């Protein structure tokens, strides 16, 4: 399954089932995961891992 179809299916699910609260939750999870991935090799890593 391609990423575009997966995102489209998620959007359709949220639209049909009225699960709009999932949008901000997914956005926060994606942003946190990107922060961890991009800061993994930098000097910020010990400070970020201390948050969790």
Residue pairs with C-beta under 8 A, 6 or more apart in sequence:
10 26
13 19
14 20
14 22
14 23
35 48
36 48
39 45
39 48
